[in-house]
Amino acid sequence: MTWGSSAEPTKEHIFKAVETGKLEKVKIIVKRFPDAVHSKNQDEMTPIMLASAGGHLPVVEFFATNYFQ
């Protein structure tokens, strides 16, 4: 998997992954950085909010099932 200009994912990659609906990337990032689930971007949006706004249902379902029960 590619992560832009870095060889490894960073916590900040969560936002690009959810905005583009890349569920496998989301899973890798949250496994490595569990607190990324509750992080906020510059617009104060969380990853689940961005996934929902973008219509990425599999990503929303992943968060809802695993982190927001």
Rosetta silent file (secondary structure, phi, psi, omega in degrees, C-alpha in Angstrom):
SEQUENCE: MTWGSSAEPTKEHIFKAVETGKLEKVKIIVKRFPDAVHSKNQDEMTPIMLASAGGHLPVVEFFATNYFQ
SCORE:     score description
SCORE:     0.000 S_00000001
   1 L     0.000  146.287  177.515    0.000    0.000    0.000 S_00000001
   2 L  -101.504  147.832 -176.931    1.111    3.501   -0.666 S_00000001
   3 E  -128.119   40.112 -178.330    0.877    6.263    1.914 S_00000001
   4 L    76.401 -130.924 -176.440    1.723    9.336   -0.099 S_00000001
   5 L   -85.279   -7.009 -179.814    5.270   10.516    0.423 S_00000001
   6 E  -107.121  153.356 -178.531    5.946    8.293    3.463 S_00000001
   7 L   -78.637  -24.016 -177.535    6.648    4.574    3.531 S_00000001
   8 L  -122.039  150.588  177.799    4.519    3.995    6.634 S_00000001
   9 L   -70.327  151.949  172.598    1.078    5.304    7.594 S_00000001
  10 L  -117.616  167.485  179.182    0.737    8.093   10.109 S_00000001
  11 L   -56.888  -36.171 -177.165   -2.207    8.943   12.302 S_00000001
  12 L   -69.011  -19.199  178.516   -3.088   11.803    9.945 S_00000001
  13 H   -65.996  -14.979  179.880   -3.559    9.402    7.025 S_00000001
  14 H   -56.879  -37.806 -176.158   -6.888    8.387    8.596 S_00000001
  15 H   -68.581  -43.151  177.600   -8.598   11.413    7.070 S_00000001
  16 H   -65.582  -39.966 -179.552   -7.532   10.713    3.480 S_00000001
  17 H   -63.140  -43.785 -179.395   -8.416    7.032    3.902 S_00000001
  18 H   -73.708  -35.126  179.674  -11.967    7.736    5.119 S_00000001
  19 H   -64.504  -28.419 -179.279  -12.555   10.519    2.582 S_00000001
  20 L  -102.674    1.712  176.209  -11.726    8.099   -0.225 S_00000001
  21 L    71.545   26.567 -178.270  -13.489    5.101    1.319 S_00000001
  22 L   -86.014   83.161 -174.209  -10.346    2.969    1.605 S_00000001
  23 H   -58.870  -43.209 -178.808  -11.515    0.542    4.290 S_00000001
  24 H   -62.918  -37.817  176.546   -8.374   -1.626    4.287 S_00000001
  25 H   -67.480  -40.833  177.538   -6.214    1.454    4.833 S_00000001
  26 H   -57.515  -46.352 -179.115   -8.530    2.618    7.618 S_00000001
  27 H   -60.793  -42.089  178.832   -8.155   -0.757    9.348 S_00000001
  28 H   -63.158  -44.962 -177.778   -4.351   -0.613    9.135 S_00000001
  29 H   -65.057  -46.238 -177.180   -4.235    2.920   10.521 S_00000001
  30 H   -72.322  -24.541  174.021   -6.568    2.314   13.464 S_00000001
  31 H   -67.386  -39.939 -179.105   -4.765   -0.891   14.363 S_00000001
  32 H   -80.557  -34.843 -177.718   -1.532    1.080   14.581 S_00000001
  33 L  -130.504   77.636 -176.249   -3.075    4.270   16.008 S_00000001
  34 H   -56.270  -31.167 -179.596   -6.278    3.360   17.915 S_00000001
  35 H   -73.031   -9.237  178.175   -6.810    6.951   19.047 S_00000001
  36 H   -62.980  -26.256 -179.998   -7.098    8.032   15.387 S_00000001
  37 H   -57.668  -36.022 -175.827  -10.747    6.935   15.535 S_00000001
  38 H  -103.162    8.539  179.822  -11.549    9.894   17.784 S_00000001
  39 L   -75.011  165.000  179.567   -9.224   12.451   16.191 S_00000001
  40 L  -127.906  145.677  176.371  -10.522   15.571   14.456 S_00000001
  41 L   -85.923 -172.231 -177.200   -9.397   17.321   11.306 S_00000001
  42 L   -64.211  -18.982  177.838   -8.997   21.075   10.849 S_00000001
  43 L   -97.667   11.597  179.486  -12.781   21.365   10.417 S_00000001
  44 L    66.406   25.597  177.850  -13.409   19.511   13.719 S_00000001
  45 L   -99.514  139.202  177.176  -14.759   16.467   11.881 S_00000001
  46 L   -87.091  165.209  178.904  -14.040   12.946   13.085 S_00000001
  47 H   -57.244  -40.271  179.894  -13.255   10.065   10.733 S_00000001
  48 H   -66.961  -33.446  177.011  -16.759    8.578   11.065 S_00000001
  49 H   -65.443  -43.098  179.673  -18.278   11.961   10.234 S_00000001
  50 H   -66.170  -42.022  178.903  -16.142   12.256    7.095 S_00000001
  51 H   -62.721  -41.606  178.692  -16.930    8.708    5.999 S_00000001
  52 H   -64.540  -46.176 -179.825  -20.639    9.366    6.501 S_00000001
  53 H   -61.906  -32.768 -179.729  -20.527   12.667    4.625 S_00000001
  54 L   -85.983   -3.631  178.797  -18.738   10.948    1.751 S_00000001
  55 L    75.754   25.182 -177.604  -21.247    8.112    1.591 S_00000001
  56 L   -94.224   76.780 -174.208  -18.668    5.435    2.434 S_00000001
  57 H   -56.386  -42.777  179.192  -21.010    3.002    4.174 S_00000001
  58 H   -59.468  -36.615  178.656  -18.486    0.154    4.672 S_00000001
  59 H   -69.978  -43.569  177.526  -16.176    2.540    6.551 S_00000001
  60 H   -60.089  -45.492  179.501  -19.061    3.905    8.641 S_00000001
  61 H   -62.367  -39.176  177.382  -20.178    0.362    9.453 S_00000001
  62 H   -59.885  -49.311  178.746  -16.627   -0.588   10.461 S_00000001
  63 H   -62.843  -46.832 -176.588  -16.427    2.314   12.915 S_00000001
  64 H   -62.652  -40.667 -178.149  -19.948    1.801   14.241 S_00000001
  65 H   -72.481  -37.794 -172.213  -19.467   -1.915   14.783 S_00000001
  66 H  -100.425  -19.832 -172.597  -16.007   -1.757   16.322 S_00000001
  67 H  -130.606  -15.171 -175.066  -15.776    1.582   18.118 S_00000001
  68 L  -131.244   63.267 -177.443  -19.223    3.065   18.749 S_00000001
  69 L   -94.158    0.000    0.000  -21.391    0.368   20.287 S_00000001
